[in-house]
Amino acid sequence: MTKRLFTLLFALLFTNAVMAQFSLKGIVKDAKTNTPMQGVTVSVVGKAIGTTTSSGGEYVLKLSKGTTQVRYSFVGYGSVTKSITISASDVTEDVSLEPSTDQLAEVIVVGSRASQRTATDTPLPIDILSAQELKTTGQTSFDKALQYRVPSFNTVSTPVNDATSLLDPYEIRNMGPSRTLILINGKRKNTSALMYIQTSPGRGESGADIAAIPQQAIKRVEILRDGASAQYGSDAIAGVMNIILKDKFEYGSATLSVGTTHKGDGNSLSFAVNNGASFGEKGYVNYTIEFNRTTLANRPGMVSAEAEADANLGFDAPLATVKSFLAQKPDAGNINGQPENTAAKFLINSGIPLTEKSQLYFNAAYVYKKVNSFANYRTPYWRTTDDGLLTPAGQTYMGYVPTFQGDLNDYNATVGVKSDNNGWSTDLSFTTGGNKQLYTVSNTRNRSLGKNSPIYFKPGGYEFTHNVGNIDVSKQLSDKLSFAFGSEFRMEQFTVYAGDTSSYVGSGADSFPGTTPNNAGTFSRFNFGGYIDLGYDITKDFLINGTLRQERYSDFGDATVYKLSSRYKFNDDKITLRGSFSTGFRAPLLHQIYQQQAQASFVPGQGIQTKGIVNNVSPQAFALGVPKLTPEKSTNFTVGLGYKPNKNLSVTLDYYNIVVKDRIVLGSEIAGTASGNTALDQILVKNGIVAVSFFSNALNTVTSGLDYVVSLRNIELGSGKLAVNLAGNYTFENKYTSITNTKLIADAGKSVFDRTQDALLFQSRPKYKTILGLDYTVKGININLNNTLFGTTHFHQNGLDANTDTEFVPAVLTDLAISLPLSKDITFNFNVNNILNVMPKWDFIDLKTGVRTRYDANNNVPSQKYFDQYNLITFNGRYSNVTYDGSQFSQLGTTFQASLNVKF
């Protein structure tokens, strides 16, 4: 027995000796300044073991006996790998890192298919945003973070929620969401199933759901501000956004964030984990899991009793009845602002070496999002009864507020193989993706069914999917000539789901009528494209690049486009001239070709009316003489100047001019004429439609402007360093040059494009936007102060006087971000956005005199003219902050967010 115990004790001691770990510690310093470096990554090569240095440059790693390869790396510095031998005691190893301009000049993936270049070598204007830059905005979603970092990027939450609350429209250079191509690791991201049809920015278009991408998974973002149809195909008229995912794994992290608004609503809670593993020198897997939830933020205005009771402005109801109701609900029970939102996101990115010269890679993402919002409150003088369906027994009928629930599933995945053999780089990949949205409305009724109506409806939904195959081949033929070619096959499918019978029969569900079976269906198409790309460095300073692309679509035929670009550097590379000219195209979305529906929307002076959208292959469109959609065609010219006299100062100016022919628009609502005896009147009456809209290649447009970026870094200030960044966009021209109407509509004195649509398409985004950022770092603490100037925004809301517009006046929003390291592994971040609680403010503009009038709903002696106009465009005050069509920035006021990041 004693012998067994001795043997066991010896075995335990031997095991402990073998498994014993010792400390590898030391200090990492800047080789030039000899100062300690905080945040340096210290990792064991090939293993998920690592740490980062403290504010004093110190690090500690626990290692077992033996020889271990340890890498020291930091952005902007050359990495160092050391062979460390642990014998029987702790080891101290101090390291110095050399600054490296090569590390700072990060390779750009987007822009040229022939060869990857650095930001200073590219002949095209490209923005590069790091994950840290996005994080300092304090915004809860990726698209809103871009709003406060990229001057030409704009997105605003729509004031009217329902389906649009699932995805806010965004755009670059005022070109609409469908003209910016979204890539993930260089591969096409699927479009959303939702098409915007409300009178708000982005009307008639759709874009990829970039808000679904978890910020913790992003390594950097590259935004090509130039037409790129020749390189990437359709949807790239305004530019390309390439989202680069985190790859090589160095350490795991968990982030907990909480936030609220100054009114104590709109509370947000988010938890994200980023983790993974590295294997070998090149193998990695990196994944992110994120959960977030945002509660309701309600921003309704005070409703005017006089307007509600008026026959022209409201509901022709007894004033005493209206006042009695508004005494209890001054906002008429309306709920609008920011809807309740819950999301779960998962993303994985991996690379697996197959041989020394080839790699298998894949990435995949899945997002589930649920949104709960509200339609306009149905007051008891608007809907005078609910047939006893929505009022509890024994209680007085007080109207009802229909609810809207949207369920979104979005996924994308890519698998591919990259290889390099004899100088030839080959990339073979397959990408799939989809976006599905199903809707539910409740606490409402179908009035045509009376007491037999349900109060819960499934009105249908939409789904978009695509499958994409890519082959890309490139070679550096000589030190001056690069060559690339490739092809893409894409299959797209768009599905419209019918609602349950009670949601569409008769007048349909109040607030959101369902889709009828005859408007439902599945529609698909495929296309095949190929390109050739050549780049030639005439000298080390002078570069030219050319691309030619041919596309074949199954539903409309061929498209051929090209691009030429050049760059010239002189004065020891301190000054760069660059420019490009390209032709482009945008294929009509399947949504735009096939979607047909009845839509309930607010009509000034008439309340909520049901109107129709007919698609381009319907009998109604044929009767109206609407031609089938064809691709948009564009020309894009850019010229720019870059100035970099030293490593700390850089200035770029880029002018752009984009001309689009046969631009696709969802036209204005075509209603009957006053005489009621035209051919148009007969068709509308026959189809039982109050007003009809449809898509057509109705416009030729021109857009021009200037982007500028000034960056000054490493300014000595006290014991810290200050960086100043100034970036802006100014639109010189954004307008249509001609309108094409069908003969039937022109003969009736109507037009598919009225002033309301004109304002939405060309003036609903800021004419200019400037971002001034101050970034100060001292003793590991980072303070970021951003000031964003939003320029004027114009609307001509439906119902406005012909000689009146509304203009949102310029405003500056100030945001503060503080990052405080609590230890080498724990960082606390605090953000206050819109510190001064600036809200959108708008004026009426008399187009004849130029006089601006700020209407105050509480004014004791209001102008009767503006009293009427104010109520028409705010639904009698319900949308007083932003009007029914929107504004140039969010209306929630000051918001606060705190987060804790833990590395492990």
Number of C-alpha atoms within 10 A of each C-alpha: 6 7 8 9 10 11 12 12 12 12 12 12 12 12 11 11 13 11 12 13 17 18 16 21 16 17 20 27 21 16 14 10 9 11 14 19 21 22 22 24 19 24 22 20 20 19 17 18 20 23 22 26 23 22 20 17 21 20 26 20 20 13 21 19 17 10 12 16 14 20 17 23 18 19 14 16 20 17 18 15 15 14 9 17 15 17 12 13 11 13 17 14 12 13 17 21 21 16 17 13 12 12 14 14 14 16 15 20 17 26 26 23 26 26 20 15 17 13 17 19 19 21 26 25 25 21 16 16 18 13 18 13 16 24 18 24 25 27 22 22 18 20 24 23 20 21 21 26 23 20 26 26 21 24 23 20 25 26 24 26 24 23 25 20 23 25 24 23 27 28 22 23 28 25 22 23 24 28 26 28 29 25 22 21 19 15 21 23 27 29 25 25 28 24 23 20 19 20 21 27 32 25 20 24 22 25 28 25 23 21 16 25 22 23 23 24 26 21 15 18 23 20 24 22 25 29 33 30 29 29 27 26 24 22 25 25 31 26 25 27 22 25 25 19 23 21 22 19 24 26 21 20 17 19 19 18 20 19 23 20 19 13 14 11 17 22 19 21 19 19 18 23 21 22 21 21 20 24 17 11 11 15 20 23 21 24 24 24 20 23 19 21 20 22 18 18 20 16 22 21 22 19 24 23 24 19 25 27 20 16 13 15 22 23 19 16 18 14 15 12 13 23 17 12 20 19 11 11 14 18 21 26 21 22 24 22 24 25 23 20 21 19 19 20 20 21 23 22 23 23 23 18 19 14 9 9 12 17 19 19 20 20 21 19 21 20 20 18 20 20 24 23 23 23 21 21 20 22 22 17 19 16 15 12 19 21 15 11 17 18 15 9 9 6 7 8 17 19 21 21 21 22 20 24 22 21 19 24 18 26 21 22 22 23 17 18 19 19 19 16 10 7 11 14 19 20 18 17 20 19 22 21 23 24 25 21 23 20 22 21 28 20 17 25 29 26 19 15 16 14 13 13 19 19 18 18 28 23 24 22 24 24 23 25 22 22 20 22 19 19 17 20 20 22 20 17 12 10 9 13 18 19 21 23 21 20 19 19 17 18 17 20 18 24 21 27 21 21 23 16 17 24 29 24 17 13 16 25 30 26 27 29 26 30 26 22 15 9 17 20 14 13 16 16 15 16 18 17 20 22 23 22 24 22 23 19 18 12 10 13 14 17 21 19 22 23 24 20 23 17 21 16 16 12 14 15 11 14 19 18 22 21 23 20 22 21 22 21 21 12 9 10 17 15 17 23 19 23 22 23 20 24 23 30 27 22 20 23 21 17 24 22 20 23 25 23 20 21 19 19 17 20 16 23 21 13 16 15 16 20 19 21 22 23 25 22 16 16 12 19 19 14 12 18 15 24 14 15 23 18 21 21 19 24 20 23 20 23 21 21 19 22 18 18 14 10 11 12 16 18 18 19 19 22 20 23 19 26 22 24 20 20 23 24 20 21 23 22 20 23 18 22 14 8 8 13 11 16 16 22 19 13 15 18 13 10 11 11 17 16 17 22 20 25 26 26 23 23 22 20 20 19 20 20 20 20 23 19 20 18 16 17 17 16 13 11 12 8 8 15 16 19 19 19 18 19 22 21 25 20 20 14 15 21 17 19 12 11 15 15 19 16 13 16 20 13 13 17 10 20 18 24 19 15 16 19 25 18 21 22 23 24 20 25 33 26 24 21 26 24 23 18 21 18 18 22 18 14 13 18 16 19 20 21 20 25 18 23 20 23 19 20 24 25 29 25 26 19 15 21 15 10 11 19 20 23 22 23 17 18 18 18 21 21 24 21 22 20 20 17 20 16 12 20 16 16 17 19 20 21 25 23 23 22 16 13 15 17 18 20 17 24 17 23 18 16 12 8 8 10 10 16 14 13 16 15 19 9 9 7 9 13 13 9 9 19 18 20 22 23 26 28 27 20 26 29 24 27 27 23 22 26 23 24 22 27 29 27 24 21 21 22 19 20 23 22 21 19 20 19 20 18 18 17
